[in-house]
Amino acid sequence: MVEKHSKTKKAEAKKERYFEAVGRRKTAVARVRLYTRKNGLEVNGQDFQKYFPIKRLQNKVFSPFEKMKISDKLGVVIKVKGGGINAQAEAIVLGISRALTKFNPDFKKRLRRFGYLTRDSRVVERKKYGLKKARRAPQWKKR
């Protein structure tokens, strides 16, 4: 009898359809789930406006939906870790864009044109021995 109860919970969880994608930027990794029946944007269990208090970052995160004109039709649950707040926002944008292309392949061309499907591969260069930073040499003095 206990087994039936656990199976029904699993069946309910399976019924809710979603599209999953991963976005990365520097050391930030965002796992994005795009739900067809939910509304709103949730980041690490919080509303995205609470997680990203800066308006610029809120606009950046929400921009793929605005460009595709589907801002109120889908719900998103995001788990993001690593990096700073800006890198996390950019990782989320990539993840959302990838999930949107799985949801509707027709979006791919438009998202690509806006630059949302391109992974920004720039990362911090490692420090080299004998130098102060990655490329900054110690100041040279003659005497």
N, CA, C and O atoms as a MOPAC input file, in Angstrom:
PM7 MOZYME 1SCF
protein

 N      0.82000 1    -1.19400 1     0.00000 1
 C      0.00000 1     0.00000 1     0.00000 1
 C      0.86500 1     1.26100 1     0.00000 1
 O      0.52900 1     2.26700 1    -0.62400 1
 N      1.98300 1     1.17700 1     0.71400 1
 C      2.89300 1     2.32100 1     0.74900 1
 C      3.50600 1     2.54400 1    -0.62800 1
 O      3.72600 1     3.68400 1    -1.03700 1
 N      3.78300 1     1.45000 1    -1.34400 1
 C      4.37400 1     1.55700 1    -2.67700 1
 C      3.46000 1     2.29700 1    -3.64700 1
 O      3.93200 1     3.09700 1    -4.45400 1
 N      2.16300 1     2.03900 1    -3.57500 1
 C      1.22300 1     2.72800 1    -4.46100 1
 C      1.25600 1     4.22500 1    -4.24500 1
 O      1.21500 1     5.00700 1    -5.19500 1
 N      1.33000 1     4.61100 1    -2.98900 1
 C      1.35300 1     6.03900 1    -2.65900 1
 C      2.58900 1     6.72500 1    -3.23600 1
 O      2.49300 1     7.82500 1    -3.77900 1
 N      3.74900 1     6.07800 1    -3.12100 1
 C      4.97800 1     6.67100 1    -3.65600 1
 C      4.94700 1     6.71400 1    -5.18200 1
 O      5.49400 1     7.63300 1    -5.79000 1
 N      4.30400 1     5.71400 1    -5.80200 1
 C      4.20100 1     5.70500 1    -7.25900 1
 C      3.31700 1     6.84000 1    -7.76000 1
 O      3.60200 1     7.43000 1    -8.80200 1
 N      2.25000 1     7.15000 1    -7.03100 1
 C      1.36800 1     8.24300 1    -7.46500 1
 C      2.07100 1     9.57900 1    -7.37800 1
 O      1.86600 1    10.44400 1    -8.22900 1
 N      2.88700 1     9.75800 1    -6.37600 1
 C      3.65800 1    11.00900 1    -6.26400 1
 C      4.62900 1    11.14500 1    -7.42800 1
 O      4.78400 1    12.22600 1    -7.99600 1
 N      5.28200 1    10.04100 1    -7.77800 1
 C      6.21900 1    10.06500 1    -8.90100 1
 C      5.48100 1    10.33600 1   -10.21300 1
 O      5.97800 1    11.05500 1   -11.07900 1
 N      4.30000 1     9.75600 1   -10.34700 1
 C      3.51300 1     9.97500 1   -11.56400 1
 C      3.09400 1    11.43500 1   -11.68200 1
 O      3.10000 1    11.99900 1   -12.77600 1
 N      2.72500 1    12.05400 1   -10.54400 1
 C      2.36100 1    13.47600 1   -10.55600 1
 C      3.55200 1    14.33700 1   -10.94200 1
 O      3.41000 1    15.30000 1   -11.69400 1
 N      4.71800 1    13.99400 1   -10.43000 1
 C      5.92100 1    14.75400 1   -10.75700 1
 C      6.28800 1    14.58500 1   -12.23600 1
 O      6.76900 1    15.52300 1   -12.87200 1
 N      6.05900 1    13.38600 1   -12.77600 1
 C      6.38800 1    13.14400 1   -14.17900 1
 C      5.42300 1    13.85700 1   -15.12600 1
 O      5.81100 1    14.24200 1   -16.22900 1
 N      4.18200 1    14.03400 1   -14.70800 1
 C      3.18500 1    14.67500 1   -15.55900 1
 C      3.56300 1    16.10400 1   -15.90800 1
 O      3.29500 1    16.57800 1   -17.01100 1
 N      4.18600 1    16.78000 1   -14.96200 1
 C      4.56900 1    18.16500 1   -15.20900 1
 C      5.74700 1    18.19500 1   -16.18300 1
 O      6.85500 1    17.77800 1   -15.84500 1
 N      5.49800 1    18.68600 1   -17.37900 1
 C      6.48900 1    18.64700 1   -18.45000 1
 C      7.39900 1    19.86500 1   -18.37100 1
 O      6.95000 1    20.98200 1   -18.11200 1
 N      8.68900 1    19.62700 1   -18.60100 1
 C      9.63700 1    20.74300 1   -18.61500 1
 C     10.74600 1    20.46300 1   -19.61100 1
 O     10.97300 1    19.33000 1   -20.03400 1
 N     11.43300 1    21.55100 1   -19.97000 1
 C     12.58200 1    21.47600 1   -20.86500 1
 C     13.78400 1    21.95000 1   -20.05900 1
 O     13.75700 1    23.02900 1   -19.46600 1
 N     14.83600 1    21.13900 1   -20.04000 1
 C     15.99300 1    21.44300 1   -19.20100 1
 C     17.20000 1    21.78700 1   -20.05900 1
 O     17.42800 1    21.19200 1   -21.11300 1
 N     17.97600 1    22.77000 1   -19.57900 1
 C     19.20100 1    23.16300 1   -20.26900 1
 C     20.19200 1    23.71600 1   -19.24700 1
 O     19.81900 1    24.09500 1   -18.13700 1
 N     21.46200 1    23.75300 1   -19.64900 1
 C     22.52600 1    24.26400 1   -18.78100 1
 C     23.18900 1    25.45600 1   -19.46300 1
 O     23.46900 1    25.42900 1   -20.66100 1
 N     23.43400 1    26.50900 1   -18.66900 1
 C     24.16000 1    27.66800 1   -19.16800 1
 C     25.37600 1    27.90700 1   -18.29300 1
 O     25.30600 1    27.75300 1   -17.07300 1
 N     26.49800 1    28.28500 1   -18.91000 1
 C     27.72200 1    28.52500 1   -18.14300 1
 C     28.33900 1    29.85000 1   -18.54100 1
 O     28.20100 1    30.30600 1   -19.67600 1
 N     29.03000 1    30.46600 1   -17.57300 1
 C     29.78200 1    31.69400 1   -17.81600 1
 C     30.83900 1    31.79900 1   -16.73400 1
 O     30.51200 1    31.77400 1   -15.54800 1
 N     32.11300 1    31.91800 1   -17.12600 1
 C     33.24300 1    31.89300 1   -16.17700 1
 C     33.10000 1    30.65000 1   -15.30200 1
 O     33.16600 1    29.53600 1   -15.82000 1
 N     32.90600 1    30.80700 1   -13.99300 1
 C     32.74200 1    29.63700 1   -13.12700 1
 C     31.30300 1    29.45700 1   -12.68300 1
 O     31.02700 1    28.59900 1   -11.84500 1
 N     30.38000 1    30.24100 1   -13.21800 1
 C     28.96600 1    30.12800 1   -12.87000 1
 C     28.28900 1    29.08500 1   -13.75000 1
 O     28.50900 1    29.03700 1   -14.96000 1
 N     27.46000 1    28.24700 1   -13.12200 1
 C     26.70500 1    27.22200 1   -13.84100 1
 C     25.24000 1    27.35100 1   -13.45800 1
 O     24.89500 1    27.33600 1   -12.27600 1
 N     24.37600 1    27.48000 1   -14.46600 1
 C     22.94400 1    27.60600 1   -14.23400 1
 C     22.22700 1    26.41400 1   -14.85400 1
 O     22.37700 1    26.13800 1   -16.04400 1
 N     21.43500 1    25.70000 1   -14.02600 1
 C     20.57100 1    24.62700 1   -14.51900 1
 C     19.15500 1    25.17900 1   -14.61400 1
 O     18.55700 1    25.56400 1   -13.60900 1
 N     18.63600 1    25.21200 1   -15.81800 1
 C     17.35500 1    25.87000 1   -16.08600 1
 C     16.30800 1    24.83400 1   -16.45200 1
 O     16.54900 1    23.96200 1   -17.28600 1
 N     15.13200 1    24.93600 1   -15.81600 1
 C     13.97900 1    24.11100 1   -16.17700 1
 C     12.85500 1    25.02900 1   -16.60100 1
 O     12.42900 1    25.90100 1   -15.84400 1
 N     12.38000 1    24.82700 1   -17.81100 1
 C     11.33100 1    25.64800 1   -18.41100 1
 C     10.02800 1    24.84900 1   -18.34900 1
 O      9.89300 1    23.82500 1   -19.01900 1
 N      9.06500 1    25.32000 1   -17.54400 1
 C      7.78900 1    24.63000 1   -17.38300 1
 C      6.72300 1    25.27100 1   -18.25400 1
 O      6.66600 1    26.49400 1   -18.38700 1
 N      5.87200 1    24.43000 1   -18.84800 1
 C      4.82600 1    24.95700 1   -19.72100 1
 C      3.59900 1    25.38500 1   -18.93300 1
 O      2.82600 1    26.21300 1   -19.41600 1
 N      3.39500 1    24.84800 1   -17.73100 1
 C      2.18200 1    25.14400 1   -16.97600 1
 C      2.38700 1    26.08400 1   -15.80100 1
 O      1.41200 1    26.51200 1   -15.18300 1
 N      3.61300 1    26.41000 1   -15.48100 1
 C      3.89100 1    27.33300 1   -14.37500 1
 C      4.02800 1    28.74900 1   -14.91000 1
 O      4.11900 1    28.97000 1   -16.11800 1
 N      4.04100 1    29.70400 1   -13.98700 1
 C      4.33500 1    31.09400 1   -14.33300 1
 C      5.37800 1    31.62500 1   -13.36400 1
 O      5.47900 1    31.14600 1   -12.23500 1
 N      6.14500 1    32.60000 1   -13.79200 1
 C      7.13300 1    33.22700 1   -12.91000 1
 C      8.52300 1    32.67900 1   -13.13100 1
 O      8.73400 1    31.68000 1   -13.81900 1
 N      9.47300 1    33.38500 1   -12.50900 1
 C     10.87600 1    33.03900 1   -12.63100 1
 C     11.43400 1    32.87400 1   -11.23100 1
 O     11.40000 1    33.81100 1   -10.43300 1
 N     11.95000 1    31.68600 1   -10.92400 1
 C     12.45300 1    31.38600 1    -9.58700 1
 C     13.92900 1    31.00800 1    -9.67900 1
 O     14.29900 1    30.11400 1   -10.44000 1
 N     14.77200 1    31.69300 1    -8.90000 1
 C     16.20500 1    31.41900 1    -8.88500 1
 C     16.60900 1    30.96900 1    -7.48300 1
 O     16.45400 1    31.71900 1    -6.52000 1
 N     17.11800 1    29.76300 1    -7.37200 1
 C     17.54200 1    29.18600 1    -6.08800 1
 C     16.46600 1    29.31000 1    -5.01700 1
 O     16.76200 1    29.65800 1    -3.87400 1
 N     15.23000 1    29.03000 1    -5.38000 1
 C     14.12800 1    29.05200 1    -4.42300 1
 C     13.56800 1    30.42900 1    -4.11600 1
 O     12.64400 1    30.54900 1    -3.31200 1
 N     14.10000 1    31.46300 1    -4.73200 1
 C     13.62000 1    32.83900 1    -4.51000 1
 C     13.10600 1    33.40900 1    -5.82200 1
 O     13.43800 1    32.92300 1    -6.90300 1
 N     12.28100 1    34.45800 1    -5.70400 1
 C     11.86200 1    35.18400 1    -6.88900 1
 C     13.09600 1    35.84500 1    -7.50500 1
 O     13.97400 1    36.31000 1    -6.77800 1
 N     13.17000 1    35.89100 1    -8.82100 1
 C     14.38100 1    36.40700 1    -9.48400 1
 C     14.62900 1    37.87500 1    -9.15700 1
 O     15.77600 1    38.32100 1    -9.17900 1
 N     13.56900 1    38.64000 1    -8.85000 1
 C     13.75300 1    40.05200 1    -8.50400 1
 C     14.38200 1    40.20400 1    -7.11900 1
 O     15.06900 1    41.18600 1    -6.84100 1
 N     14.14000 1    39.22600 1    -6.26700 1
 C     14.77000 1    39.25200 1    -4.93800 1
 C     16.22500 1    38.77100 1    -5.02600 1
 O     17.10100 1    39.29200 1    -4.33600 1
 N     16.47100 1    37.76700 1    -5.88800 1
 C     17.82000 1    37.21700 1    -6.04000 1
 C     18.74700 1    38.20400 1    -6.73600 1
 O     19.91300 1    38.33600 1    -6.36400 1
 N     18.22300 1    38.90300 1    -7.75400 1
 C     18.98900 1    39.93000 1    -8.47000 1
 C     18.39400 1    41.30000 1    -8.14100 1
 O     17.47900 1    41.75200 1    -8.83000 1
 N     18.89900 1    41.96700 1    -7.10200 1
 C     18.31300 1    43.25700 1    -6.70900 1
 C     18.59400 1    44.38800 1    -7.70100 1
 O     17.89100 1    45.39900 1    -7.68900 1
 N     19.59300 1    44.23900 1    -8.54800 1
 C     19.95400 1    45.29400 1    -9.50800 1
 C     19.05000 1    45.17100 1   -10.73300 1
 O     18.92800 1    44.09600 1   -11.32000 1
 N     18.42800 1    46.26600 1   -11.10400 1
 C     17.46700 1    46.28100 1   -12.21200 1
 C     18.10900 1    45.83500 1   -13.53200 1
 O     17.47400 1    45.13200 1   -14.31800 1
 N     19.33800 1    46.22800 1   -13.77600 1
 C     20.05200 1    45.85100 1   -15.00000 1
 C     20.15700 1    44.33100 1   -15.13700 1
 O     19.97900 1    43.79000 1   -16.22900 1
 N     20.44400 1    43.64700 1   -14.03000 1
 C     20.56200 1    42.19000 1   -14.06400 1
 C     19.19000 1    41.52800 1   -14.23500 1
 O     19.07300 1    40.50400 1   -14.90700 1
 N     18.15400 1    42.11700 1   -13.62500 1
 C     16.79300 1    41.60500 1   -13.80200 1
 C     16.39400 1    41.66700 1   -15.26600 1
 O     15.82900 1    40.71600 1   -15.80500 1
 N     16.69200 1    42.80000 1   -15.91300 1
 C     16.36700 1    42.96100 1   -17.33200 1
 C     17.14300 1    41.96700 1   -18.19000 1
 O     16.61700 1    41.41500 1   -19.15700 1
 N     18.42000 1    41.74800 1   -17.81200 1
 C     19.26400 1    40.81400 1   -18.56900 1
 C     18.70100 1    39.39400 1   -18.49100 1
 O     18.63700 1    38.68700 1   -19.49700 1
 N     18.29500 1    38.98600 1   -17.29000 1
 C     17.77300 1    37.63100 1   -17.09200 1
 C     16.45100 1    37.44200 1   -17.84300 1
 O     16.20900 1    36.37500 1   -18.40800 1
 N     15.61700 1    38.44400 1   -17.85400 1
 C     14.28200 1    38.33600 1   -18.45400 1
 C     14.27600 1    38.61300 1   -19.96000 1
 O     13.27200 1    38.36300 1   -20.62700 1
 N     15.38200 1    39.12500 1   -20.50100 1
 C     15.41900 1    39.56200 1   -21.89800 1
 C     15.09800 1    38.47900 1   -22.93400 1
 O     14.44400 1    38.81000 1   -23.92300 1
 N     15.51200 1    37.19100 1   -22.78500 1
 C     15.13900 1    36.20900 1   -23.81400 1
 C     13.62300 1    36.06200 1   -23.97300 1
 O     13.12900 1    35.86400 1   -25.08300 1
 N     12.88600 1    36.15900 1   -22.86200 1
 C     11.43000 1    36.06700 1   -22.93100 1
 C     10.82700 1    37.28000 1   -23.62600 1
 O      9.88900 1    37.15500 1   -24.41300 1
 N     11.37400 1    38.45400 1   -23.32800 1
 C     10.86500 1    39.67500 1   -23.94600 1
 C     11.12100 1    39.68300 1   -25.45200 1
 O     10.26100 1    40.09400 1   -26.23000 1
 N     12.30200 1    39.22800 1   -25.85800 1
 C     12.63400 1    39.20200 1   -27.28500 1
 C     11.74800 1    38.21200 1   -28.05300 1
 O     11.40100 1    38.45200 1   -29.20900 1
 N     11.38500 1    37.09700 1   -27.40000 1
 C     10.53700 1    36.09900 1   -28.04600 1
 C      9.04400 1    36.38900 1   -27.85000 1
 O      8.19800 1    35.70000 1   -28.42000 1
 N      8.72400 1    37.40300 1   -27.05100 1
 C      7.34500 1    37.83000 1   -26.77800 1
 C      6.50600 1    36.71600 1   -26.13400 1
 O      5.34900 1    36.50400 1   -26.49500 1
 N      7.11700 1    36.01400 1   -25.17400 1
 C      6.39600 1    34.96200 1   -24.44600 1
 C      6.59800 1    35.12200 1   -22.93900 1
 O      6.71700 1    34.13100 1   -22.21800 1
 N      6.63700 1    36.35700 1   -22.47100 1
 C      7.00600 1    36.62000 1   -21.07700 1
 C      6.03400 1    36.03500 1   -20.05300 1
 O      6.45200 1    35.72100 1   -18.93900 1
 N      4.75000 1    35.87700 1   -20.39000 1
 C      3.79100 1    35.41800 1   -19.38200 1
 C      3.32100 1    33.97800 1   -19.60600 1
 O      2.47100 1    33.49500 1   -18.85900 1
 N      3.84400 1    33.29500 1   -20.59600 1
 C      3.34600 1    31.96300 1   -20.94800 1
 C      4.08500 1    30.81700 1   -20.26600 1
 O      3.52100 1    29.73400 1   -20.11000 1
 N      5.33200 1    31.03000 1   -19.85700 1
 C      6.15600 1    29.94900 1   -19.31700 1
 C      6.64800 1    30.26800 1   -17.91400 1
 O      6.78500 1    31.42900 1   -17.52800 1
 N      6.91000 1    29.20200 1   -17.16200 1
 C      7.51000 1    29.34800 1   -15.84500 1
 C      8.90600 1    28.75400 1   -15.85800 1
 O      9.17100 1    27.78300 1   -16.56700 1
 N      9.80100 1    29.34300 1   -15.06600 1
 C     11.18800 1    28.89800 1   -15.06300 1
 C     11.65400 1    28.68100 1   -13.62500 1
 O     11.42600 1    29.51300 1   -12.74700 1
 N     12.30900 1    27.54800 1   -13.40900 1
 C     12.96000 1    27.26500 1   -12.12900 1
 C     14.43700 1    27.09800 1   -12.42800 1
 O     14.82100 1    26.27200 1   -13.25600 1
 N     15.27600 1    27.89400 1   -11.74400 1
 C     16.70900 1    27.92200 1   -12.03500 1
 C     17.49400 1    27.61200 1   -10.76800 1
 O     17.19200 1    28.12200 1    -9.68900 1
 N     18.50300 1    26.77000 1   -10.92300 1
 C     19.47200 1    26.54500 1    -9.84100 1
 C     20.81100 1    27.00700 1   -10.37700 1
 O     21.29900 1    26.49400 1   -11.38400 1
 N     21.40300 1    27.97700 1    -9.70300 1
 C     22.65700 1    28.55400 1   -10.17600 1
 C     23.66600 1    28.55400 1    -9.04200 1
 O     23.31800 1    28.79500 1    -7.88600 1
 N     24.93600 1    28.27900 1    -9.38700 1
 C     25.98600 1    28.31000 1    -8.37300 1
 C     27.28600 1    28.73900 1    -9.01100 1
 O     27.45500 1    28.64100 1   -10.22600 1
 N     28.20800 1    29.21700 1    -8.18700 1
 C     29.52800 1    29.61700 1    -8.64300 1
 C     29.53100 1    30.99700 1    -9.25100 1
 O     28.48300 1    31.54000 1    -9.60200 1
 N     30.72700 1    31.56600 1    -9.37500 1
 C     30.86900 1    32.86300 1   -10.02000 1
 C     30.26700 1    34.00000 1    -9.22800 1
 O     29.83100 1    33.82800 1    -8.09000 1
 N     30.25100 1    35.17100 1    -9.85300 1
 C     29.65500 1    36.34700 1    -9.24000 1
 C     28.24000 1    36.53600 1    -9.74200 1
 O     27.73700 1    35.73700 1   -10.53200 1
 N     27.60200 1    37.59600 1    -9.28100 1
 C     26.19900 1    37.83800 1    -9.60900 1
 C     26.00700 1    38.13400 1   -11.09600 1
 O     25.00300 1    37.72400 1   -11.67700 1
 N     26.94400 1    38.83200 1   -11.71600 1
 C     26.83800 1    39.14700 1   -13.14200 1
 C     27.05400 1    37.89900 1   -13.99900 1
 O     26.32100 1    37.67100 1   -14.96100 1
 N     28.05100 1    37.09900 1   -13.65300 1
 C     28.30900 1    35.86200 1   -14.39300 1
 C     27.13000 1    34.90300 1   -14.24800 1
 O     26.78900 1    34.19500 1   -15.19600 1
 N     26.50500 1    34.87300 1   -13.07000 1
 C     25.33200 1    34.02900 1   -12.86600 1
 C     24.18600 1    34.47900 1   -13.76300 1
 O     23.49800 1    33.64900 1   -14.35800 1
 N     23.97700 1    35.79400 1   -13.86400 1
 C     22.91400 1    36.31600 1   -14.72400 1
 C     23.15900 1    35.93300 1   -16.18000 1
 O     22.22600 1    35.55300 1   -16.88800 1
 N     24.40900 1    36.03200 1   -16.63100 1
 C     24.72700 1    35.68700 1   -18.01800 1
 C     24.60600 1    34.18400 1   -18.26300 1
 O     24.21000 1    33.76700 1   -19.35200 1
 N     24.94300 1    33.36600 1   -17.25800 1
 C     24.77700 1    31.92000 1   -17.37500 1
 C     23.29500 1    31.56700 1   -17.47300 1
 O     22.91200 1    30.66800 1   -18.22200 1
 N     22.47300 1    32.27300 1   -16.71900 1
 C     21.02500 1    32.04600 1   -16.74700 1
 C     20.46100 1    32.39200 1   -18.11600 1
 O     19.61900 1    31.66200 1   -18.63800 1
 N     20.91200 1    33.49900 1   -18.70700 1
 C     20.43700 1    33.89700 1   -20.03900 1
 C     20.74000 1    32.80100 1   -21.05600 1
 O     19.87900 1    32.45700 1   -21.86700 1
 N     21.94700 1    32.25100 1   -21.02500 1
 C     22.32000 1    31.18200 1   -21.94700 1
 C     21.47400 1    29.93500 1   -21.70600 1
 O     21.01600 1    29.29300 1   -22.65100 1
 N     21.27200 1    29.60200 1   -20.43500 1
 C     20.46400 1    28.42500 1   -20.09500 1
 C     19.02100 1    28.57700 1   -20.54400 1
 O     18.44200 1    27.64200 1   -21.09700 1
 N     18.43500 1    29.74300 1   -20.31200 1
 C     17.05700 1    30.00400 1   -20.73100 1
 C     16.94500 1    29.92500 1   -22.24800 1
 O     15.99600 1    29.34800 1   -22.77700 1
 N     17.90900 1    30.50300 1   -22.93900 1
 C     17.88500 1    30.50000 1   -24.40400 1
 C     17.97600 1    29.07800 1   -24.95300 1
 O     17.27900 1    28.73400 1   -25.90800 1
 N     18.82500 1    28.25900 1   -24.35600 1
 C     18.95200 1    26.87500 1   -24.80100 1
 C     17.66300 1    26.09800 1   -24.53300 1
 O     17.24000 1    25.28500 1   -25.35500 1
 N     17.04300 1    26.35200 1   -23.38000 1
 C     15.78300 1    25.68200 1   -23.05600 1
 C     14.66800 1    26.12800 1   -24.00100 1
 O     13.82400 1    25.32200 1   -24.39400 1
 N     14.66600 1    27.41400 1   -24.36400 1
 C     13.65900 1    27.92200 1   -25.30200 1
 C     13.79500 1    27.27900 1   -26.67800 1
 O     12.79200 1    27.03900 1   -27.35100 1
 N     15.02700 1    27.00000 1   -27.10000 1
 C     15.20600 1    26.34000 1   -28.40100 1
 C     14.73200 1    24.89100 1   -28.35700 1
 O     14.28300 1    24.35700 1   -29.37100 1
 N     14.82800 1    24.24400 1   -27.18600 1
 C     14.26500 1    22.90000 1   -27.04400 1
 C     12.73700 1    22.96100 1   -27.04800 1
 O     12.07100 1    22.09100 1   -27.60900 1
 N     12.20100 1    23.98600 1   -26.42400 1
 C     10.75000 1    24.18400 1   -26.36200 1
 C     10.18300 1    24.44400 1   -27.75100 1
 O      9.16400 1    23.86700 1   -28.12900 1
 N     10.84900 1    25.31900 1   -28.51600 1
 C     10.40000 1    25.65500 1   -29.86900 1
 C     11.63100 1    25.88200 1   -30.74900 1
 O     12.28100 1    26.92000 1   -30.62500 1
 N     11.96300 1    24.95500 1   -31.62100 1
 C     13.15600 1    25.09900 1   -32.46400 1
 C     13.13700 1    26.32400 1   -33.38800 1
 O     14.18400 1    26.74600 1   -33.88000 1
 N     11.95500 1    26.89000 1   -33.62000 1
 C     11.86300 1    28.09400 1   -34.46500 1
 C     12.50500 1    29.31200 1   -33.80900 1
 O     12.86400 1    30.27000 1   -34.49300 1
 N     12.65000 1    29.27700 1   -32.48300 1
 C     13.25300 1    30.40800 1   -31.75500 1
 C     14.75700 1    30.49900 1   -31.98200 1
 O     15.35700 1    31.54900 1   -31.75100 1
 N     15.37300 1    29.40000 1   -32.43400 1
 C     16.83900 1    29.32700 1   -32.48200 1
 C     17.45600 1    30.44200 1   -33.32000 1
 O     18.43300 1    31.06700 1   -32.90600 1
 N     16.88900 1    30.69000 1   -34.49400 1
 C     17.45400 1    31.68400 1   -35.40000 1
 C     17.41000 1    33.08300 1   -34.78000 1
 O     18.38200 1    33.83400 1   -34.85000 1
 N     16.26300 1    33.42200 1   -34.17000 1
 C     16.12400 1    34.75000 1   -33.56000 1
 C     17.02100 1    34.90900 1   -32.33500 1
 O     17.64100 1    35.95600 1   -32.14700 1
 N     17.09000 1    33.87400 1   -31.50600 1
 C     17.95000 1    33.93800 1   -30.31900 1
 C     19.41800 1    34.04900 1   -30.70600 1
 O     20.18700 1    34.75900 1   -30.05700 1
 N     19.80400 1    33.34200 1   -31.76500 1
 C     21.18400 1    33.40500 1   -32.24700 1
 C     21.50600 1    34.81800 1   -32.72200 1
 O     22.59900 1    35.32600 1   -32.47100 1
 N     20.54300 1    35.46100 1   -33.41600 1
 C     20.75400 1    36.81400 1   -33.93200 1
 C     20.93700 1    37.81800 1   -32.77400 1
 O     21.71700 1    38.76400 1   -32.88800 1
 N     20.22200 1    37.60600 1   -31.67900 1
 C     20.37100 1    38.48900 1   -30.51800 1
 C     21.64100 1    38.18600 1   -29.72300 1
 O     22.02000 1    38.96700 1   -28.85100 1
 N     22.30500 1    37.06200 1   -30.01100 1
 C     23.55100 1    36.71100 1   -29.34700 1
 C     23.36500 1    35.95300 1   -28.04800 1
 O     24.28700 1    35.87500 1   -27.23700 1
 N     22.16400 1    35.38500 1   -27.83900 1
 C     21.88600 1    34.68600 1   -26.58700 1
 C     22.33800 1    33.23300 1   -26.58200 1
 O     22.41100 1    32.62200 1   -25.51600 1
 N     22.63900 1    32.66800 1   -27.73600 1
 C     23.03400 1    31.26000 1   -27.79700 1
 C     24.54100 1    31.07700 1   -27.88400 1
 O     25.01500 1    29.95300 1   -28.05100 1
 N     25.29700 1    32.15300 1   -27.77400 1
 C     26.75000 1    32.07000 1   -27.85100 1
 C     27.33700 1    32.00900 1   -26.44500 1
 O     27.09500 1    32.88900 1   -25.62000 1
 N     28.10600 1    30.96500 1   -26.18600 1
 C     28.75800 1    30.81000 1   -24.88400 1
 C     29.95600 1    31.74200 1   -24.83600 1
 O     30.85000 1    31.63700 1   -25.67600 1
 N     29.99200 1    32.65400 1   -23.86900 1
 C     31.12500 1    33.56300 1   -23.70700 1
 C     32.22700 1    32.78800 1   -22.99400 1
 O     32.12700 1    32.53800 1   -21.79300 1
 N     33.26700 1    32.41000 1   -23.71200 1
 C     34.28100 1    31.49400 1   -23.18600 1
 C     35.40800 1    32.19000 1   -22.43900 1
 O     36.34800 1    31.53300 1   -21.99100 1
 N     35.33000 1    33.51000 1   -22.29800 1
 C     36.43000 1    34.20700 1   -21.62300 1
 C     36.46200 1    33.87400 1   -20.12800 1
 O     35.45600 1    33.99800 1   -19.42900 1
 N     37.61700 1    33.45700 1   -19.66000 1
 C     37.82700 1    33.18700 1   -18.23300 1
 C     39.12400 1    33.84900 1   -17.80700 1
 O     39.93100 1    34.24900 1   -18.64600 1
 N     39.31900 1    33.96400 1   -16.51600 1
 C     40.50700 1    34.62900 1   -15.99200 1
 C     41.74900 1    33.78900 1   -16.29700 1
 O     41.76800 1    32.58100 1   -16.06200 1
 N     42.77500 1    34.44300 1   -16.82000 1
 C     44.02200 1    33.76100 1   -17.15000 1
 C     44.79300 1    33.48200 1   -15.85900 1
 O     44.77400 1    34.29300 1   -14.93400 1
 N     45.45800 1    32.35300 1   -15.80200 1
 C     46.17000 1    32.00000 1   -14.57700 1
 C     47.41100 1    32.85200 1   -14.38200 1
 O     48.00100 1    33.34900 1   -15.34200 1
 N     47.80000 1    33.01200 1   -13.11600 1
 C     49.00000 1    33.77200 1   -12.77800 1
 C     50.23600 1    32.92300 1   -13.10700 1
 O     50.25500 1    31.71500 1   -12.86900 1
 N     51.26400 1    33.57700 1   -13.65700 1
 C     52.50000 1    32.87000 1   -13.97200 1
 C     53.57600 1    33.22100 1   -12.94100 1
 O     53.59500 1    34.32800 1   -12.40400 1
 N     54.46400 1    32.27000 1   -12.67400 1
 C     55.52900 1    32.51400 1   -11.70600 1
 C     56.48900 1    33.56100 1   -12.25600 1
 O     56.71800 1    33.64200 1   -13.46300 1
 N     57.04500 1    34.35900 1   -11.35000 1
 C     57.96300 1    35.41700 1   -11.75200 1
 C     57.24400 1    36.70400 1   -12.12600 1
 O     57.88900 1    37.73200 1   -12.33300 1
 N     55.91900 1    36.66600 1   -12.21600 1
 C     55.11900 1    37.84000 1   -12.54900 1
 C     54.19200 1    38.18000 1   -11.38800 1
 O     53.90800 1    37.33300 1   -10.54000 1
 N     53.72400 1    39.42600 1   -11.35600 1
 C     52.83500 1    39.85300 1   -10.28500 1
 C     51.40900 1    39.33400 1   -10.49900 1
 O     50.73900 1    38.91500 1    -9.55400 1
 N     50.95500 1    39.36900 1   -11.76600 1
 C     49.64100 1    38.83400 1   -12.13100 1
 C     49.84500 1    37.92000 1   -13.34200 1
 O     50.93700 1    37.38700 1   -13.53700 1
 N     48.81400 1    37.73600 1   -14.14700 1
 C     48.94900 1    36.84200 1   -15.30500 1
 C     50.00100 1    37.35500 1   -16.28600 1
 O     50.78300 1    36.57600 1   -16.83100 1
 N     50.01400 1    38.66900 1   -16.50900 1
 C     50.96300 1    39.24800 1   -17.47100 1
 C     51.77700 1    40.40500 1   -16.91200 1
 O     52.77000 1    40.80800 1   -17.51800 1
 N     51.38100 1    40.93500 1   -15.78900 1
 C     52.04800 1    42.09700 1   -15.19400 1
 C     53.39800 1    41.69600 1   -14.60900 1
 O     53.46700 1    40.91600 1   -13.65900 1
 N     54.46600 1    42.23500 1   -15.18300 1
 C     55.81900 1    41.93100 1   -14.70000 1
 C     56.17200 1    42.86300 1   -13.54100 1
 O     55.60900 1    43.95100 1   -13.42900 1
 N     57.10500 1    42.44000 1   -12.67700 1
 C     57.55700 1    43.35700 1   -11.61100 1
 C     58.19800 1    44.60800 1   -12.25100 1
 O     58.77300 1    44.55300 1   -13.33800 1
 N     58.07300 1    45.71300 1   -11.53800 1
 C     58.62800 1    46.96100 1   -12.08500 1
 C     60.14700 1    46.84500 1   -12.19600 1
 O     60.82200 1    46.40400 1   -11.26600 1
 N     60.66300 1    47.24700 1   -13.34500 1
 C     62.10100 1    47.16700 1   -13.59700 1
 C     62.76600 1    48.42300 1   -13.10800 1
 O     62.30000 1    49.52600 1   -13.39200 1
 N     63.86100 1    48.27200 1   -12.36900 1
 C     64.61000 1    49.47900 1   -12.00600 1
 C     66.08100 1    49.26500 1   -12.29500 1
 O     66.64800 1    48.20200 1   -12.04300 1
 N     66.67100 1    50.31000 1   -12.83300 1
 C     68.05600 1    50.24000 1   -13.27300 1
 C     69.02500 1    50.25000 1   -12.09200 1
 O     69.99300 1    49.49000 1   -12.08200 1
 N     68.77500 1    51.09200 1   -11.10700 1
 C     69.67600 1    51.20700 1    -9.94700 1
 C     68.94700 1    50.96800 1    -8.65100 1
 O     69.55400 1    51.02700 1    -7.58200 1

